[in-house]
Amino acid sequence: MTMSKPLKWLIIVVLVAGGCGLFFFTRMYREDIKELKGFLAAYDRFDKALSASTDLGRTDGPRQAREALAELQTAAAMRLSSLIKNDGELMAMAREIAELAEKEVQSREGSSGEEPIAQKEKRKAALARFLEMAGTNGRDGR
């Protein structure tokens, strides 16, 4: 007994549509993960540049810290799909981390009234909340 021709076409169409849907959602999820990893990489570069900017004898330290801050702010403007748990909170927390980083740079340059150490602690606490919401056990993304 063979299947009718319309039934074969219906099965083919359903399989192709299912494959396209799976491809679409898998691609969206991979892009979200790429955005999160990009933000964490920008944060690490900022943290290292800020630490290096306080080294004595380095004249380009503040410039590198500003460049790393600009990169962090760009990465913080990420857009995540609803496939990621806590997507809205993660995007808001990334922007908050970038704002705290900017305040820390300003406090190191002397244009803010708050101590750089207090700003650094706030930034580190915000990162810890970000990593917790992202579901990572550490910066390695696991």
N, CA, C and O of each residue as an XYZ file, in Angstrom:
568
protein
N       0.842     -1.173      0.000
C       0.000      0.000      0.000
C       0.893      1.244      0.000
O       1.814      1.349      0.809
N       0.626      2.155     -0.881
C       1.437      3.359     -0.993
C       0.644      4.571     -0.520
O      -0.587      4.581     -0.508
N       1.406      5.592     -0.131
C       0.763      6.832      0.319
C       0.296      7.634     -0.879
O       0.858      7.538     -1.970
N      -0.729      8.416     -0.660
C      -1.206      9.272     -1.737
C      -0.217     10.422     -1.926
O       0.514     10.796     -1.008
N      -0.217     10.958     -3.115
C       0.723     12.016     -3.457
C       0.537     13.265     -2.578
O       1.546     13.827     -2.153
N      -0.684     13.735     -2.279
C      -0.835     14.911     -1.409
C      -0.299     14.667      0.010
O       0.240     15.581      0.634
N      -0.444     13.457      0.511
C       0.046     13.141      1.847
C       1.569     13.177      1.888
O       2.154     13.641      2.867
N       2.215     12.690      0.829
C       3.673     12.745      0.754
C       4.161     14.197      0.782
O       5.113     14.534      1.486
N       3.489     15.042      0.003
C       3.879     16.449     -0.047
C       3.642     17.142      1.293
O       4.430     17.992      1.709
N       2.573     16.779      1.950
C       2.299     17.355      3.264
C       3.395     16.977      4.258
O       3.854     17.827      5.021
N       3.810     15.738      4.257
C       4.876     15.286      5.156
C       6.186     16.004      4.831
O       6.911     16.415      5.737
N       6.487     16.153      3.555
C       7.713     16.849      3.145
C       7.675     18.305      3.592
O       8.661     18.820      4.119
N       6.549     18.964      3.385
C       6.419     20.370      3.787
C       6.561     20.514      5.301
O       7.233     21.434      5.768
N       5.949     19.634      6.063
C       6.045     19.688      7.522
C       7.492     19.479      7.978
O       7.970     20.187      8.864
N       8.185     18.515      7.378
C       9.581     18.265      7.738
C      10.485     19.445      7.390
O      11.353     19.812      8.182
N      10.292     20.038      6.223
C      11.094     21.196      5.822
C      10.808     22.387      6.738
O      11.733     23.082      7.158
N       9.543     22.623      7.046
C       9.190     23.734      7.941
C       9.773     23.507      9.336
O      10.275     24.442      9.960
N       9.709     22.288      9.817
C      10.290     21.976     11.120
C      11.797     22.176     11.128
O      12.350     22.701     12.094
N      12.459     21.764     10.064
C      13.911     21.957      9.956
C      14.285     23.426      9.904
O      15.251     23.849     10.538
N      13.519     24.207      9.146
C      13.780     25.654      9.068
C      13.558     26.320     10.420
O      14.342     27.179     10.825
N      12.506     25.934     11.115
C      12.248     26.491     12.443
C      13.346     26.150     13.426
O      13.779     26.998     14.205
N      13.797     24.905     13.389
C      14.882     24.478     14.267
C      16.164     25.249     13.963
O      16.865     25.683     14.878
N      16.469     25.418     12.675
C      17.643     26.193     12.274
C      17.540     27.629     12.762
O      18.511     28.176     13.286
N      16.378     28.243     12.597
C      16.170     29.637     12.996
C      16.387     29.821     14.499
O      17.115     30.725     14.907
N      15.767     28.978     15.324
C      15.890     29.123     16.766
C      17.284     28.763     17.267
O      17.771     29.358     18.228
N      17.925     27.798     16.626
C      19.296     27.455     16.999
C      20.229     28.612     16.693
O      21.122     28.919     17.482
N      20.029     29.245     15.566
C      20.867     30.392     15.193
C      20.647     31.559     16.156
O      21.607     32.214     16.562
N      19.410     31.819     16.519
C      19.119     32.894     17.480
C      19.813     32.622     18.814
O      20.406     33.525     19.405
N      19.736     31.391     19.281
C      20.347     31.030     20.556
C      21.870     31.188     20.498
O      22.480     31.700     21.436
N      22.480     30.746     19.390
C      23.933     30.903     19.243
C      24.336     32.372     19.227
O      25.364     32.736     19.796
N      23.539     33.218     18.582
C      23.831     34.653     18.565
C      23.740     35.250     19.974
O      24.547     36.104     20.341
N      22.762     34.801     20.755
C      22.636     35.281     22.131
C      23.862     34.895     22.962
O      24.397     35.713     23.711
N      24.294     33.661     22.825
C      25.468     33.194     23.556
C      26.703     33.982     23.119
O      27.548     34.332     23.943
N      26.800     34.256     21.826
C      27.920     35.047     21.307
C      27.912     36.457     21.896
O      28.967     36.994     22.234
N      26.741     37.053     22.018
C      26.621     38.388     22.619
C      27.061     38.373     24.085
O      27.782     39.265     24.530
N      26.623     37.354     24.832
C      27.002     37.254     26.241
C      28.508     37.065     26.396
O      29.131     37.698     27.249
N      29.083     36.208     25.586
C      30.531     35.993     25.647
C      31.288     37.253     25.237
O      32.328     37.569     25.814
N      30.778     37.962     24.258
C      31.402     39.217     23.833
C      31.391     40.256     24.938
O      32.362     40.989     25.130
N      30.281     40.311     25.665
C      30.205     41.256     26.777
C      31.215     40.890     27.862
O      31.910     41.763     28.382
N      31.298     39.612     28.201
C      32.249     39.187     29.233
C      33.694     39.415     28.790
O      34.543     39.762     29.610
N      33.977     39.223     27.512
C      35.329     39.483     27.003
C      35.647     40.980     27.070
O      36.760     41.360     27.434
N      34.687     41.822     26.723
C      34.887     43.272     26.806
C      35.083     43.699     28.261
O      35.886     44.584     28.555
N      34.345     43.065     29.156
C      34.513     43.374     30.582
C      35.919     43.000     31.052
O      36.560     43.763     31.775
N      36.389     41.837     30.644
C      37.747     41.419     31.035
C      38.802     42.381     30.495
O      39.743     42.736     31.205
N      38.645     42.803     29.235
C      39.595     43.767     28.663
C      39.554     45.087     29.419
O      40.591     45.707     29.653
N      38.349     45.520     29.802
C      38.236     46.757     30.572
C      38.915     46.612     31.930
O      39.661     47.495     32.354
N      38.658     45.509     32.599
C      39.239     45.287     33.923
C      40.764     45.290     33.856
O      41.421     45.885     34.710
N      41.329     44.630     32.849
C      42.786     44.605     32.688
C      43.331     45.977     32.320
O      44.378     46.381     32.827
N      42.640     46.696     31.450
C      43.101     48.033     31.049
C      43.033     49.000     32.221
O      43.901     49.861     32.367
N      42.020     48.866     33.049
C      41.895     49.745     34.208
C      42.996     49.453     35.215
O      43.554     50.373     35.813
N      43.308     48.186     35.403
C      44.404     47.824     36.304
C      45.731     48.324     35.757
O      46.573     48.812     36.511
N      45.918     48.206     34.458
C      47.167     48.657     33.842
C      47.286     50.174     33.852
O      48.396     50.706     33.834
N      46.160     50.876     33.880
C      46.214     52.338     33.848
C      46.769     52.917     35.133
O      47.208     54.067     35.154
N      46.757     52.144     36.203
C      47.275     52.644     37.476
C      48.754     52.320     37.666
O      49.367     52.760     38.638
N      49.332     51.544     36.729
C      50.764     51.235     36.825
C      51.580     52.503     36.643
O      51.307     53.326     35.769
N      52.571     52.635     37.480
C      53.454     53.798     37.364
C      54.314     53.667     36.124
O      54.726     52.567     35.756
N      54.580     54.770     35.492
C      55.424     54.769     34.307
C      54.667     54.533     33.019
O      55.268     54.580     31.945
N      53.370     54.281     33.084
C      52.578     54.061     31.868
C      51.879     55.356     31.511
O      51.064     55.865     32.281
N      52.187     55.870     30.377
C      51.558     57.120     29.954
C      50.289     56.884     29.146
O      49.430     57.763     29.073
N      50.162     55.710     28.542
C      48.987     55.434     27.715
C      47.899     54.691     28.489
O      46.898     54.296     27.892
N      48.062     54.488     29.790
C      47.098     53.748     30.602
C      45.699     54.343     30.602
O      44.737     53.622     30.336
N      45.549     55.632     30.891
C      44.196     56.209     30.879
C      43.516     56.146     29.506
O      42.304     55.950     29.417
N      44.294     56.312     28.453
C      43.727     56.218     27.102
C      43.222     54.805     26.831
O      42.135     54.625     26.282
N      44.009     53.808     27.214
C      43.587     52.420     27.014
C      42.356     52.091     27.848
O      41.481     51.349     27.402
N      42.285     52.643     29.061
C      41.110     52.418     29.905
C      39.874     53.024     29.254
O      38.804     52.416     29.283
N      40.000     54.196     28.674
C      38.866     54.848     27.990
C      38.431     54.042     26.764
O      37.237     53.890     26.507
N      39.405     53.528     26.011
C      39.069     52.715     24.831
C      38.361     51.428     25.251
O      37.384     51.017     24.624
N      38.858     50.796     26.315
C      38.227     49.571     26.807
C      36.832     49.873     27.351
O      35.925     49.052     27.214
N      36.655     51.039     27.965
C      35.335     51.440     28.453
C      34.367     51.621     27.285
O      33.213     51.199     27.366
N      34.824     52.236     26.216
C      33.965     52.419     25.035
C      33.555     51.071     24.451
O      32.411     50.894     24.030
N      34.484     50.125     24.426
C      34.166     48.785     23.933
C      33.164     48.091     24.851
O      32.250     47.414     24.381
N      33.337     48.260     26.165
C      32.402     47.671     27.129
C      31.007     48.269     26.968
O      30.010     47.547     27.016
N      30.937     49.565     26.781
C      29.633     50.214     26.603
C      28.949     49.738     25.323
O      27.728     49.581     25.292
N      29.723     49.512     24.281
C      29.159     48.993     23.041
C      28.628     47.577     23.245
O      27.535     47.245     22.785
N      29.402     46.751     23.931
C      28.973     45.368     24.182
C      27.769     45.320     25.107
O      26.955     44.400     25.015
N      27.644     46.298     25.997
C      26.525     46.330     26.944
C      25.206     46.661     26.261
O      24.140     46.439     26.837
N      25.261     47.181     25.055
C      24.040     47.518     24.309
C      23.488     46.301     23.578
O      22.730     46.444     22.619
N      23.862     45.107     24.025
C      23.436     43.876     23.355
C      21.930     43.696     23.419
O      21.259     44.198     24.321
N      21.420     42.971     22.446
C      20.001     42.613     22.397
C      19.921     41.098     22.432
O      20.497     40.416     21.584
N      19.207     40.579     23.414
C      19.043     39.140     23.557
C      17.616     38.746     23.211
O      16.676     39.506     23.443
N      17.469     37.559     22.659
C      16.125     37.063     22.360
C      15.531     36.457     23.625
O      16.214     36.312     24.639
N      14.286     36.116     23.552
C      13.613     35.531     24.718
C      13.980     34.060     24.905
O      13.436     33.399     25.790
N      14.893     33.538     24.086
C      15.340     32.165     24.263
C      16.278     32.034     25.463
O      16.486     30.933     25.974
N      16.844     33.159     25.911
C      17.760     33.168     27.043
C      16.962     33.500     28.292
O      16.165     34.439     28.309
N      17.188     32.714     29.337
C      16.513     32.957     30.608
C      16.994     34.294     31.167
O      18.179     34.613     31.079
N      16.088     35.070     31.736
C      16.385     36.387     32.323
C      16.924     37.372     31.287
O      17.784     38.192     31.611
N      16.439     37.308     30.055
C      16.989     38.141     28.988
C      16.878     39.633     29.298
O      17.846     40.371     29.115
N      15.735     40.080     29.754
C      15.567     41.500     30.062
C      16.447     41.960     31.206
O      17.043     43.036     31.150
N      16.527     41.147     32.240
C      17.352     41.494     33.393
C      18.836     41.493     33.019
O      19.595     42.338     33.494
N      19.247     40.560     32.180
C      20.643     40.501     31.754
C      21.031     41.736     30.944
O      22.116     42.288     31.130
N      20.150     42.166     30.051
C      20.451     43.360     29.255
C      20.532     44.593     30.148
O      21.412     45.435     29.967
N      19.617     44.706     31.113
C      19.650     45.843     32.033
C      20.887     45.802     32.914
O      21.499     46.838     33.174
N      21.262     44.614     33.375
C      22.431     44.477     34.233
C      23.715     44.802     33.464
O      24.638     45.388     34.028
N      23.780     44.430     32.193
C      24.957     44.752     31.376
C      25.109     46.260     31.245
O      26.219     46.784     31.338
N      23.997     46.963     31.030
C      24.064     48.425     30.938
C      24.465     49.034     32.281
O      25.212     50.011     32.322
N      23.973     48.459     33.374
C      24.344     48.954     34.708
C      25.838     48.765     34.964
O      26.486     49.650     35.523
N      26.384     47.628     34.563
C      27.816     47.374     34.732
C      28.626     48.403     33.941
O      29.631     48.915     34.435
N      28.195     48.700     32.731
C      28.900     49.695     31.912
C      28.824     51.079     32.554
O      29.801     51.828     32.525
N      27.676     51.423     33.133
C      27.547     52.711     33.814
C      28.460     52.771     35.037
O      29.107     53.790     35.282
N      28.513     51.684     35.801
C      29.393     51.644     36.969
C      30.860     51.719     36.550
O      31.672     52.343     37.234
N      31.197     51.091     35.438
C      32.563     51.158     34.936
C      32.918     52.595     34.544
O      34.027     53.061     34.804
N      31.978     53.282     33.924
C      32.228     54.676     33.544
C      32.419     55.547     34.782
O      33.301     56.405     34.807
N      31.606     55.331     35.797
C      31.758     56.097     37.041
C      33.105     55.807     37.689
O      33.726     56.700     38.265
N      33.557     54.559     37.597
C      34.850     54.212     38.177
C      35.987     54.924     37.446
O      36.921     55.418     38.078
N      35.909     54.975     36.126
C      36.931     55.681     35.353
C      36.912     57.162     35.720
O      37.965     57.775     35.893
N      35.726     57.730     35.836
C      35.619     59.133     36.212
C      36.176     59.385     37.599
O      36.826     60.405     37.828
N      35.932     58.473     38.527
C      36.447     58.659     39.886
C      37.966     58.535     39.912
O      38.623     59.199     40.713
N      38.525     57.705     39.058
C      39.984     57.592     38.979
C      40.595     58.840     38.357
O      41.725     59.212     38.676
N      39.852     59.477     37.478
C      40.339     60.707     36.851
C      40.091     61.920     37.734
O      40.544     63.022     37.424
N      39.375     61.721     38.827
C      39.144     62.803     39.773
C      37.930     63.648     39.494
O      37.747     64.674     40.150
N      37.087     63.268     38.548
C      35.915     64.073     38.228
C      34.662     63.601     38.945
O      33.571     64.109     38.685
N      34.805     62.635     39.846
C      33.674     62.143     40.618
C      34.037     62.212     42.085
O      35.209     62.102     42.445
N      33.040     62.394     42.936
C      33.304     62.519     44.357
C      33.501     61.197     45.074
O      33.961     61.186     46.216
N      33.170     60.086     44.442
C      33.239     58.796     45.113
C      34.612     58.161     44.926
O      35.283     58.390     43.920
N      35.014     57.369     45.899
C      36.307     56.697     45.868
C      36.336     55.621     44.781
O      35.338     54.934     44.561
N      37.479     55.473     44.101
C      37.587     54.426     43.074
C      37.388     53.016     43.637
O      36.851     52.147     42.949
N      37.813     52.785     44.868
C      37.675     51.453     45.462
C      36.199     51.105     45.652
O      35.789     49.973     45.395
N      35.402     52.074     46.102
C      33.967     51.836     46.274
C      33.308     51.559     44.927
O      32.438     50.692     44.829
N      33.711     52.281     43.899
C      33.162     52.063     42.563
C      33.527     50.670     42.052
O      32.709     49.990     41.433
N      34.771     50.253     42.321
C      35.214     48.936     41.870
C      34.409     47.833     42.550
O      34.038     46.850     41.908
N      34.138     47.987     43.839
C      33.356     46.983     44.566
C      31.937     46.889     44.020
O      31.393     45.793     43.884
N      31.337     48.036     43.708
C      29.990     48.039     43.126
C      29.987     47.331     41.776
O      29.080     46.555     41.473
N      31.012     47.607     40.967
C      31.113     46.995     39.640
C      31.293     45.486     39.756
O      30.674     44.725     39.012
N      32.142     45.052     40.691
C      32.374     43.605     40.875
C      31.102     42.915     41.382
O      30.803     41.794     40.970
N      30.356     43.571     42.268
C      29.101     42.988     42.766
C      28.068     42.879     41.648
O      27.340     41.890     41.564
N      28.008     43.890     40.797
C      27.068     43.848     39.664
C      27.447     42.727     38.700
O      26.571     42.049     38.164
N      28.747     42.527     38.476
C      29.175     41.433     37.612
C      28.798     40.088     38.218
O      28.373     39.183     37.500
N      28.947     39.949     39.522
C      28.578     38.686     40.180
C      27.084     38.403     40.000
O      26.698     37.261     39.751
N      26.240     39.440     40.123
C      24.798     39.260     39.893
C      24.527     38.895     38.435
O      23.670     38.058     38.151
N      25.259     39.523     37.509
C      25.100     39.223     36.082
C      25.428     37.760     35.815
O      24.674     37.067     35.131
N      26.547     37.291     36.350
C      26.955     35.901     36.133
C      25.965     34.934     36.761
O      25.705     33.863     36.213
N      25.415     35.306     37.903
C      24.418     34.457     38.555
C      23.148     34.364     37.715
O      22.588     33.280     37.546
N      22.692     35.509     37.187
C      21.491     35.501     36.347
C      21.725     34.759     35.038
O      20.817     34.122     34.505
N      22.955     34.847     34.524
C      23.269     34.163     33.276
C      23.400     32.658     33.464
O      23.430     31.896     32.497
N      23.476     32.247     34.718
C      23.549     30.821     34.998
C      24.930     30.240     34.849
O      25.077     29.036     34.638
N      25.953     31.079     34.954
C      27.324     30.590     34.849
C      27.900     30.425     36.240
O      27.544     31.161     37.161
N      28.782     29.465     36.390
C      29.463     29.251     37.666
C      30.722     30.076     37.768
O      31.339     30.136     38.832
N      31.102     30.691     36.719
C      32.312     31.497     36.676
C      32.401     32.138     35.311
O      31.443     32.089     34.540
N      33.526     32.734     35.003
C      33.662     33.431     33.738
C      33.892     32.502     32.573
O      33.854     32.942     31.424
N      34.128     31.233     32.829
C      34.398     30.328     31.724
C      33.142     29.932     30.961
O      33.231     29.218     29.962
N      31.960     30.387     31.415
C      30.719     30.172     30.683
C      30.044     28.856     30.943
O      29.092     28.511     30.243
N      30.499     28.104     31.922
C      29.848     26.813     32.221
C      28.773     26.958     33.241
O      28.129     25.974     33.604
